[in-house]
Amino acid sequence: MRAVHEGLGDQNVRVYAEACMSVTAVVPAFCGAVDGRLLVAHLAPLLRQLCARMGDSKEVLRTQTTQAIFRLLNPPVGNIVSPVAIAMLILRHLMPSKENEASPETPGSCPKASAKGAATGWLCRLGALRDLAKEHSKSMVLQPGSTSPGEWLRLQDGLKHPDPTVRHESARLYTLVCKMHLKSLGSEEVQTPAREAWVAALPKDVPAKSLAQARKLLKLTEETPGNEAMLRPLALVAAVGVVMEPLAALLGSIEGICVPLSSNSSREGKGNHFTQTPHASVSRARRYHCSHAPSAYSASEELSLVTSAEFVRFFVLHVTSQLPSFPTNMVLGVRVHGDRVIDADVALDDSFKPVPVPQLSGSFRLRRRLDAFALLRASSSEPLGVPLIWKMLSGTGGDDSAIRSNIIVRFMADPDDGFAPAEWQYGGSRGPAPPVVLARKDKLPFSAHDWALLTDYMSFWSDEACEAEDERASVSARLLSDAEFRRYVRAERENHPLAFLSLQFPLGSLVSPQKLSAEELNGSQGEVAQYSRDRVGVKFPERAVIALRPDCLTLLREPSGPSEAELAASEPAAKRQDTGEAGAKKEARKVEIERQEALTISRRFVECMYEDTFPEMGDLHLFGVGCEYRARATEVLAVWQGLVKNMNFTAEELAEGLLQGNLRERFEELTRKLADTRFPNASYAKDLIAANFAATEWDTL
């Protein structure tokens, strides 16, 4: 640990870079082996050093530092170091400490820009804080609904920074953190008073332009002299009362709310006590009693209660958390990044776009079925029954070095040819695809289980369409329909029991539960009313909606509409019989697809060599560079560049080596040939040969 500590303080760029890599190699080895407090004591100075170097003038040092910090958040070190601790540490390094500041300036002199911190250092730290807030939103919020910025008020120095970009990014981060803390309060209208409190907490010397930008990002009205008093923290409840007045009657349903004692009791020396007061009407909801206080208040006493800081916190944190939830634009969806798909809460807005395959036109079906049922269903539902929409998030979401595939690319396939459009062809010089969120336009839940089944179905459709060759259009017409997809969902119920519950048990269907702990419900009949990611909401007579597991339900009858027999009769005949030729064609097609994939990867790699750009992270393990240990990365890439530029090593030869699995042997053979030449990169080839090609990483397709 002392060696790493010395390396992080070294001014040599390469030494510092190796020290950053060593941090994430050394620290995890001690996790679980030594006392946690001892490890934290050793880790604290390392983290302080890293946060201090985030403001370095060299971009390579800032990048290495940020990546090292984010790697420490992965287990097992992530079990000791929390994201919020890292965020607070970075916040405290935004401005230089008083001990390190320059001597006091003479009165009347203008503060130097260096006293505010270099713009590059500010932007690096602000970017890291923003990534932390997005990647670890739940752990970053210690007090949901808090109307006080707390430690985040340190961003005020960024709002006053002489650089306009720093001011802009500081305002974006401040408002993002504000929204994260107030998300639990409910809709934006309910959050408005608390957002005003966050803006009002900023000091008066913050430039008006920065304040206006923060208010705009928080969707607040422009501040005017007439409402200036309302924006003060101690007068926050006045704004709350205006917004919440129509909801005051709802407090009548909340019994036994604990309210803080008035400020008068504190003057009498009786401390802060709580009493339970049932609120049965609007007037009683606005009156707060305590055990020893008089039953009635004067106007001044009631006003002092209404404007007290204790009541602000009580009203925003306690009362609004117990009110019924109101409709918002938040729906259940998924977040896709690299090869990971996780469930996420998605906020719908106008920037979402439809996913091509599930949103296809219904013309295929209408050409085959012109009966009344077909017209009715085509006008009221999507062909696959999945009105899926997507939105691309800004940024990369963290460290992308481990990303080897971008599964979102295949998901965006064009229905005509099965390939994703050019704008979705991520990789190579474009790097990994940014995070993408997916949700359903009809606001039904869309989960990772739904994603898995839908991608399986799209692969099935793609394979069938490729096998059909000239009959691709007819295969797409048959498979890209809601009836065919519904049958596929139900046929795969054993493998995907939690996928597309809305198609397994349509809304309004009659179901019968079994194996419930409530014996009286077993064998009864209920109506499907709503869904979650893994539960079906069933309404039984004289009962509220109950969330039940799908494996406990039996579908008795679907809502009125065409029966399965009618749907089957309207569909074309089953696909042609397998005479033995289909298997051979499928195998040949598989080989061709593998060849095309290898050729695509090879062309992408060769293009990067010609353009002197770093290859895609997901391809490095195929060409000896490696994604984890890169001690020979420079030499290996230099040799590849020499082979491509000087020895005419083509993408076709590269793809052939990938398919045959002998690329490593081919590389070593060509490296020896390059070492015997006088080409510019021959020295790197000699270094590899001298090291006996050690520390290279090779993998196969």
N, C-alpha and C positions, 0 to 999 in steps of 0.2 A: 504494500500500500504506500510505503514511503517512496518507493521507486516511481510509482505512477504519479504521486504527488509532485515529485521533482520534474517528471516529464511534462506535466501540465503547466509547469511554470517556465519551461524552456522557450526561448525565442526562435529556435530553429523550426521552420514549418514542418519538415518531415518528422522531426522528433516529436513535435506536438501531435501530429496526426497519428503516429504510432501509439502515443500515450492515450489518446481518445479511444482507439481500438482496444487498448489494454484494459481500460476501465471496465468495459462490458465483458471482458474475458476473466478479469481477476476477481471482481466483486462477487459475481454469482457463486464462485467456488467457496466462499466463506458463508453463504446463506445456509442456515441450518446447522453449520458446524461450530459456530461461535455464538456467544450471547448476542441477541439482537441489539441491545443498547451499546455494546462495544462496537458492533459493526456500524451503527449509526454515528458513533463518535468519530470513527475513521472516515466515514463517507461524507460527513458534513463539510469538511474543508475541501474535498474534491468537488462537491457540487458548487460550493462558493467560487472555486477557481473557474469552473466551467461557465457559470453565470457571468463572471467578470470578463471572460474571453469572448463572450457573445458580442461585445462591442468592439472587437478588433477591426482594424482598418482593412485587413486582408479577407477577401470573400471566402477563400478556401478554409481559413481558420474558423470563420463563423459557421460555415456549413458543417465542418467536422464536429464543432461543439454542439450544435443543435441536434445532429444525428446521435451523438453519444448520450445526450440527455434523454432523448426519446427512447433509446434502446434500454436505458435503465428502468423505464416504466414497465418493461416486460417481466413476467415472472422469471426467477424467484425474487429478483431485487424489487420488482413492482409490488410485492407483498409487504415490503418494508417502507419503501418510498412512495408516497401518494402523489397523484397529479396536483392536488391542491397545494401541497408543500412545495413542489417545484414552482408552481405558479407564483406563490407568495415570495419565494426566493428571487425569482426573475423580476417581480415588481419592485423589490427593494434594491435591485441593481439598475433600475431605470435611470436614477439620478445618482451622481457621486456622493459618497458619504461626506459628512461635515469635516472629518479628519483629512479627506483627500482633496477637498475643494481648495481652490486658489485663495490667496489672501483677500480679505474684504475689499470691495471696490470703493472708490471714493464716492462721496455723495454726488448724485447727478450724472454719474457715468452710466453708460448703457451696458447691460450684462452681455458678456461675450457669448457667441454661439457655442463655444466649447464647454462653457459652464452648464449648458443645457444638455450636453451629451451629443456625440456625433450622430448625424441623421442615420447613417448606415447601422450603427449599433442600436438605435431606437427601433428602426424598421425590423431588424433581425429579432429583437426581443418581442416586439409586438406581434410579428408573424408567429413566433413560437407560442405565445400566449393564446393567440386565436386558434391555432391547431389544438392546443390543450383543451380549450373550451369546447371545441366541436367534438373532439374524439372522446372526451371524458366529461360530458355535460352533467351526468348524474352525480359523480363524485366531486365535481367542482362546486356544486351548490350545497353549502353546509346548512343554510337556513332558508328553505323555500319560502317565498313570499316576503322576504325581508325588504323593508323600505330604506335601509341604510346601506350605502355602498361599501362601508368598511374599508378593508385594505385596498380595494379597487379605486379608491379616491386618489391614489398615487398617480393615476392616469391624468390628473389635472395638469401635471407638468408637460405631458405630451400635448394636451390641448393648447398650451401656451408656447409650444416650441416654435422657433423662428422658421423652421422648414414646413411648408404647406402640406407635403405628403405625410409627415409625422403627425401633424394635427388631424388630417383626414383619417389616418389609420387608428389614431387614439380614439377619435369619436366613434368609429365603427366598433372597436373592441369594447368601449364603455357601454354602448347601447346593446351589443350582443350579450354581455354579461348581465345587464339589467333585465333583458327579456328572459334569460335563463332563470334568474332568481324569481321572477314574477309569473312564470308560466303556470305555476300551480294555482294561481288565483282565479283562472278562468279565461274568459274572452278578453279581447283588447279593451273593450269599454270598461270592464271591471278593473283592468290593470291601469287605466289612465291615471287615477290619483296617485298610485304608487310610483308610476313612471315620472310624474311631476315631482315627486319627492326626490328621486334620484337626480333629476336635473337641478332642482333647487339646492341640493347638497353641494354642488360645485361652487367654489369661491367666486366672489364678485369680480376678481381680476382676470377671469377667463375671458378671452375675446368674444365679443358678441357673435362673430361669424361662426366660431366653434360651437357656441351654445345653440345657435340657430340650426346648425347641421345636426347636432345631437337631437334636438326636438323634431327635426324632420325625419330622422331615422326611427325615432320612437313613435312617429305618427301623432304628434301633439300639435295643438294649435299654436300659432305664433303668439309670443308673450307681448302683452300690451300693458301700459301703465295702470290701466283700470283693474287688471286682475293680478297685479304684482304681489299683493298681500296674500292672495289665495295660494300662491306657489311656495310660501314659506313653510318649512317643515312643521312648525307648531300649529299652523292653520290648515294642515292637510285634511283634517276630518271635514272641514267645510266643503271641500271639493268632493270628498267621499259621500257626504250626505246628499249633494245634488245628484250625483250619478246613481246612488243606491236608493233614493226616495221611492221609486216605483216598486222596489223589492222589499221595502221595509215590512210589508204585511207578511212576508214569508217567515219573518222571525217568530211569528206566533206559533209555528210548528216546532220550534226548537226549545226544549225544556231544559232548565237547569244550567244555563250558560253562566260561567264564572266571569265576573267583571271585576276590574281593579277598583279599589277604594278611591274616593276623590282626594284631591290634594289637601282638602281641609283637615282630614284625619291625620295626615302627616304632620301638620302644624300642631295638632293636639298631642303628638307624641305616641300615637297608637300604631304606627307602622302601616304597612300595606297588608290588608286583609282581603279575603274574597268571600263572597256570599253568593248563593244560588238564587236566581230570580227568574221565574217563568215569565215569558213575554207572550201575552195573549192578544195584543192589539198593537197598532202602530204607535199609539200614544204611550203605551206601557213599554214598548221597545225602545223608546227614546228616554226613558227614566231609569236611573241606576241607583239602587238602594244599597245600604250597608247596615250591619246589625245595630250600630249605635247612632246612625245619622237620623235626622228628622225625616218624616215621610214626605215632606214637600220641600222644594228648592226655590230659592229666589232666582230671578233671571240672571243675575251675575254669577251665582253659584253654578247654575246649569251651563252657562257659557264657559266657565272655567273648566268644567268637566269635558265639554265638547272639544275644547281646544287643547286638552292636555296631551302630552306625548304618550302617556300610558294608554289612553283610549285609542290613539292612532294605531299603535301596535296591536291592541286587543281587537279593534274592528277589522283591520286588514288581514291579520293572521288567523284570528279565531272565528269570527263570524262568517267571513266569506268562504272559509274552508268547509263550513258546515251547510252552506246553501246548496240546493240542488244544482247539478251541472247544467250548463246551458249549451245550445248547439254551437259548435265551433267548426273550423275548417280542418281540424286534426282528424286523420283517419289512420287505420292500421295498415302498414305497408312493409316493404323490405328495403334494405340498403345493400347495394352490390358494389364491391370494390375488389379488383383482382379476381381471385377465385373464391372469395368469401361472400356469403349471402346471410345477412342477419335480419331479424325482425326489427322494425323501427316504427316510431310514430312519425307520420308524414303530414306536413302542412300543405294543403292544396292551394294553388293559385293559378293565375292565367298563363304562367310560363310552361305548364305541363303540356306534353305532346303525346299523341297516341303511339303505342307500340305497333309496328306494321302488321304482323300476322294475326294477332287476336282481333284487330280492328278492320279486317277485310270487308269489302263490300259484299252484300248478300246476293249478288246477281247469280252466282253459281246455283244457289238453291232455288231461286225464283224461276230459273229456266227449266228446272226439273219438276217443280211443284207449284201449280197455279191454283190449287184448291184454296178454300177459304182459310183453313188453318194455317197454310203456308204464308199467305199474305198477312194474316194477323200476327204471326210470330215474327216474321221478317221485319215488320214495322215496329215491333216493340222490344227487340233484343238484338244483341250482337251475334254474328254467326257462331263464334266459339263460346258465347255466353260470358266473355271475359273482357269488359271494356277497360283495358289496361293502359295506363298513361305513365310517362316517365319525365324525370327532370334531372339534369346534370348539375351536380354541386360544384362550387368553386373550390379551387385548391386540390391538393392530392390527398389530404386526410392524414398525412404523417409520412413515415419512412416507407418508400416503395421498393427498397432493395430486395425484399423477399418475394415480390410479385413475379410469377413466372407465366401466368396466363391471364387473359382478360375475358371471362366467360360472358360478359355483357355483349361482346361483339357478335357472337353467334346468335344470341337472343334477338338481336336487331336485324335478323335476316330479311331480305326482300322476298316477298311471296313469289315473284316471277322467276328468280333464278336461285334462290336459297342462300345468297351471299349478302353480307352486310354492305351498306353503301360506303363510299370512300371516306366520308367523314367519321365513320366508326372503325376504320382500319387502324387501330392503335398498335404501337410497337415500333421498334427501330428508333429512328430519330425522334418520333413523336412521343415516345415513352409510354408508360402505362395509362390506361383509361382512368379518368377521374372518377370519384364516387358518383353513383347514380341511385336515385330513389325511385321506387315503383309503387303505384297504388292503383286502386280501381276508381274509375270515374263515378260509379254508382255508390261509392263510399262503403261497399261491403269490404270485409277484411281480406287482405292479400298477405299470405304468410310465406315463410321459407318452404313449407310443405307444398304450397301451391306452385311455387317456383320450380321445385324439383319435378313435380309431375308435368308441368307445362313444358319444361325443357325436354323431358323424355318424349312427350308427344310431338314436339317440333322435330326432334331427331328421327322419330318414327316416320313422320311425314316427309322429311328430307330424304331418308333412305329409300322410301317407296317411290318418291318422285324421281330420284336419280336412277333407280332400277327401271322405271317405266320409260325413260328416255323420251321418245317422240310423243308418248301419251302423258306427258307431265301435267298438262292442263287438266285432263280428265281426272287424274289422281288427286290433284289439288282441289278440284271441284268436289270430289267425294269426301276427302278428309277434312278440308277446312270448312266444316259446318258444325253448328251447335249440337245437332243430334248425334253425329259421329263422335264428337268430343265428349258428350255426356256419357255415351256408351263406354268410351275408353276410361273415363273417370271411375265409373262403377265397376268395370272389369278389373281395374287396378286397385280396388279398395283394400285388398289384403296387403299390398305393398305400400300403399299411401293412404292409410286410414284417416288421416287428418286433412287431406288435400281437398279443396273445393267442396266444402260442406254445403254451399248453396246449390250445387248441382247434385250432390248425393241426396240431400233432403231439401227440395225446393221450398221457397216461402209459401206458407199456406198448406203444406202437405200434412197428411194425417199420419202420425207415428205412434208406436207403442213401445214403452220402455220395459226393460228387463234388468234383473240383477241390481236393483236399487235398494239402498238401505231403508227407504220409505216403502214398506211392503204394500201399502194401500195404492201406490202408483203403478206397481208392476202389473202389466197386462192391460192397463187402462189406455185410453186414447187421448192424445193431445195434438195441438196444432203448432207447427213450426212458426215462430214469430221473429227470431233474430239470430245472429251468429257472433261468435268471437273467433280467435285464431284456432282454437282447439275444442270449442264447445258449441252445442246447438241449443238455442233458447226455445223451450217448449212451453206453450200456454195450456194448462189444464183447467177444466171448469172450476170456478170458485177458488182459483189459486193464482198467485203471481207467476210471472215467467220464471222457469227454472232452467239453469244451465246444465246440460247433460252431455256426457261423453258420447261420441257417435257410435262406439262399439256397443253401447247399451240400448241402441234404438233400432227398431225395425220399421221400414217404410211400408205403410199400409195402402195409402192412396195419395197420388199427386193431385195438385189443384186442377180444376177443370181445364181441359185442353186436349190435344190429340194424344191418344194412347201410344204405348210403345209399339203395338202391332201396326197401328196406322203409320207411325214413323218408319218402321221397318219395311212396310209394303211400298212406301213412296220412294225408298232409296233404291239405287241401281243394284244389280246382282252383285254377289260377293266377288272379291278379286279372283283373278284367274287361278286355276289349279296349278300346283307346283309339279312340273313334269321332270324335275331334276336339273333342268337348264337354269332355273332361277338361282339355285345355290351357286353354280359356277359363275354366273353373272355377278352375283352379290360379292363373291370372293374377289373377282377381277376388279370390281368397282372399289372394294376396300383397298386393294393394292394401289390402284390409281389415285385414290384419295390420299394415301400415305405418301406417295411420290410427289403429288402436288403440294402437300404440306411441307415436306422436306425442301422442295424447290423454293417455296415461298420464304421459308426461314433462311435458306442459303442466300437468296437474292437480297433479302433484307440485310444480312450480315455483310455481304460483299459491298453493298451500297454504302454502309457505314464506314467500311475500310477506305473506299474511294473518297468519301466526303470528310474523312478525319473526325468522325463523330463516334461517341461511345455507343456500343451495341445495346439492344434491348436487354434489360435485366433478366428476363425470362429465357433468353437464348445463351447466356454466358456459360452455363454448365455444359452445353453441348460442344463448346470450342476450347476447352481447357482452361478458361479463365477462372471459373468458379464464382459462386455467389456469397460464400462465407469467408473463405481464406484466399486472399488475393496477393500473396507475397510475390508471385511471378506474373501478375496481371500485365504489367508494363511490357515485359519481355515477350509474353505470348501474343499480345495484340500487335506489337511491333513486327513480329515474325509474320503474322497473318497479313499485315499490311504490305510487307515486302513480297510475300507470295502472290498477293492479288495484283499489286501495282507493277511489279518487276518481272514476275515469272508467269504471268498470265494464268493464274489459277482461277478457274471459272466457277460460277455458282452451280453449274451442272455437275462438275467434279465433286464439289463440296456436298451436294445433295446425295450423290452416289455413295460417298463415304458414310454419310449419316444412315442411309438405308441398309448398307452392308455391315455397319457396326465396326468398321476398321479405320475410322477417321483418325484415331490417335496414332496408329502405326503409320498412316499416310503422312500425318503432320510431322512426326519425328524424322521420317525419310526425307521430306522436302526441306526440313530445317537444316539437316546436314548438307544438302545441296546448296542452300542459301548461304551457309557459313563459308563455303568455298568460293563464293563470288566476291565481287567488289561493290555490291549494291549498298546503298546507305544503311539498311537495317541488318547487314550481315553481322555486326558486332553483337546485336541482341541474340541472334541465333547462336553465336559462340558462347554467350553467357548461359543460355539454356542447356547447351551440350555439356558445358563444364559442370553444371549443377545436376547433370544426369536427368533432366526434365522433372526434377523434384517439385513438389508443391503445386502441381497442375491438377485440375479437376476435370474429369471427363464423364459424360453421361450419354445415354442413347435415347432415341425417340421413344 
